[in-house]
Amino acid sequence: MAKTKLRIAIDQFCDENWPDEEILLFGSADGDPYDEGFIGVGFQQHKGPVAVYDRDKCVEALAEEFARDSDDEDADPYTDAVEWFSFNTEGSWVGEKTPIIVSTIN
């Protein structure tokens, strides 16, 4: 599978600004719904740059994917996306480079 345009842009942004740093991104290296939630790179003291994601944007993108992929008319893609994201993403730790998830104020 070829990389999506958005994943290419994210990779270029990270490579151009932090060429000597590993920035761990959520999802597939070719592109993923999580890319819609990527909002930039942040820094943790003594840990260097880490990817930053907007929680609501990630959940919305997952819900859209779940809606496209579901044949179940009774399914609630948004609720499924919230549960999936909470358990599989917010609940994961993959080391010091684990991305930061931000909930924003409206």
N, C-alpha and C positions, 0 to 999 in steps of 0.2 A: 504494500500500500504506500502511495506517495504521501509526503507530508502535506498537511493543509497549509493554506496561505497564512493563517493565524499562527500556527506553530512555527512556521519559518520566521515570521516577524518576531515572535517571542525569543526564539533561539538566537536570532541576529542581535536583538536588543541585549540579551545576556552576554553573548560572546564579545560584542563591541565594547561594552562597559566594564565587564569583569572577565577578561580573557584568561586570566590565570586562576580563576575560582570555579569550583563546581557549584552550580545552582540546581538543586533538585526540583523538578517540576512534577506535578501530579499528572497521572494518566499516561497514555501511550506516547511514545516518542514521535509518532507520525501525526498526532493530533487527537484531541479528546474533547468532550463537552466541558471539562474543567478549564480548558483554554479560555473559554468565554468569561471565566471568573478571575483570570490572572490580571492583577492591577499594578504590579510592579515588583520591585525588590526592596527589601528592608534589611536592617542590620541588627544583629544581637551582639551585645558586648562580648568580645573575645571569640565570636563564632563566625564572623564574616557575613557576607550577603546571603539572604535566603529569599525564596519566592514568596510573594504575598498574594492571597486570593480573597475575593469578596464572597462571603458565604452565600448571600442571597443570589448572586449571579450564578454561582456553581449549582445551587439547588434548582434554579429556573432552567438552566441548560440540561441538567439531568432529567428534569420533569418532561421537557420537550422530547428528549431521546426516548424516555420510557413510554410516552404517549405514542410515538411513531412505531415503537417495537411491540406494543401490546395488542393482543387480539381480544382481551377481556374488556367487555363494555362496562363492567362494574368496577374496574380498577380505577384508583385515584392516583394518577401519575405524580402529582405534587406530594402527596403523603408518602408514597413509595420513595420518592427522591429524597425527602427529608430524612426518612428512616435510613436509607442507604448511605447518604452523606454522613449522618451522625455516627453511624456504626463503623463504616469502612474508611472514612476520611478523617473526621474529627477525632475518632477514637484510635487513630493509628500513630505510631511513633517509629520513624525510620532513621533515627540518629539526629545528630546535631544540625543537620541540614534540612530537617523536616520543615516544610513550608508553614508559614503563619496564615491563619484563617482569621479574617476580620469581619465583624458584624458592624455595619455602619448605622449611624443615627440618621433618621430621615428629617 
